[in-house]
Amino acid sequence: MNRIQKKRTELKIIVSSATLNAGPISRFFEDEEHNLKTKVLHVEGRMFPVDIFYLQQPCKNYVTKAVELTLDIHMKKPDGDILVFLTGQEEIESFIDLIGELSKGNFILDLF
């Protein structure tokens, strides 16, 4: 990427992350010889209280377990949002399909 920048100085690269340490990435793209400079923009996010739940034991299928736990939290805990981290598109689609099937008739499920 750095070589591309040297040839195409008009190229703008934007890196966005909630957890990234911007210093090393910024230094990687800087190059005094070619007058390549970087700017780091920090935007404060909103902080909300979060409860984190962990499994006590490993499971065979984490997507199925995530669906099970999501439904359990939804039915037993007070109103609120549930955030589930999955590793990729296939897992997300499996989660949506499975939770849709299991939740029919139990409660209204909004997926967007």
Protein Blocks (a to p, Z undefined) as FASTA:
>chain_A
ZZmmmmmmmbccddddfkbcfklmmmmmgcfklopacdddddddddddddddddfbdcfb
lmlmmmmmmmmmmmmmccdddddddfbfklmmmmmmmmmmmmgokaccddZZ
